[in-house]
Amino acid sequence: MGAAHRFENPYAEEAVIENRTAPAFVHEVAMRLMYAALSRRRPNPLELVVAFREGDSYPARVPVVVVNLVYWISRVTGVAARFRRANLSASLAQGSRG
C-alpha cells in the first residue's frame, strides 16, 4: 500500500492486466484527471503528472523521481490545485492528495 507501481510489457505479444483498485475512489479520481489531461490536443505535463500521482500510477518509462519533481513543480505553481478544482467534484477533490 502506498508503493509506486508500474506495468510494462517488454514482449512482442499482447499482455492483459486485470486490476482491482481499493478504495475505488482513487481509481475514479485518477481516471477523471487522466481523461481531462488527455482531452487537450497537447496535454500539459504539469496536469498529466497530477493524474499519475493522484491515481498512484506512473508511466513505465519515466523515472519516478522525475514524476515526483514535475508534480512538485505543479503544486508550487498552483497548477495541481486549479486542475483538480476544474475537473473533480468537491467530494472527490476533498479525498485527493494536496
N, C-alpha and C positions, 0 to 999 in steps of 0.2 A: 504494500500500500504506500502510495506517495513516491514510488520509484519511477524514473523515466523509462518508457518502453518504446521499442522500435520494431517495425515489421519490415523485413526486406526479403526479397526472393532473388538469390543470386543465380538461379537456374533458368533455363530456357522454357521450361514447362510452366504452365499457369498454376498459380497457387491460390487456394481459397482459405480465408481466415474466418473462423466463427468466433465471435466476441460477445462477451456478456459484460456490461458495464454497470457497476453499482457504486454509488447510487445513480439511478438513471438520469437524474438532474444534471450530472456532469456531462453526460453524452449530449443531452439536449442543448446545453449551453454551447458546447463545442460545435455542434452541427449548425446551430443558428449563426454563430460567429463565422464559421468557415464559409457557409453559403454567402453571407453578407460580404466577406472579404473577397471571395472569388467572383462575385457578381460584377465587379468592375472590369473594364477592358484591360486595365493594367493594375493588378492588385497592389495595394500599398503594403510593403513588408512590415511596417510598424503596426498595421491592423492584423495582418495574417498571423504574425507571431502571437498576438493576443489569443487568437483562436487555438493555436497549438498549445499554449501554456494553460489556458482555461480548461482545455479538454484532456490535459495530461498526455498529449500526443505530440510526437516530434518527427520532423521529416527525416528519413533514413540516412540521407547523405550529408546532412548538415550537423556539425558537431553541436552537442547540447550546450556547450559553453557559448557558442555563437548565438543560439536561440535565446539563451538567458541574457546575453548582453543586449541584443536587439529589443527584447522585452523590457529590460531596464530603461533603455532609451525611450521606448514607447510610454512607459509610466512617467518618467521625468518630464517629458514634453507634453503630457496630458492627452496624448492620442488614445491610450488604452481606455481611460475613463470615458472620453467622448464616444469612442467606438462602442463600448459596452452600453452606454445610455441610449445610443441611437438604434441599437439592434436587439436589445433584450427588454423584456417586460420588467417592471420594478421588482416583482417577486423573484425572477431569475437573476437579476443583477445583484440582489442582496446576497445571494448564496455564492456568487463568484468571487474569485480572489481579487483583492485590490492592491 
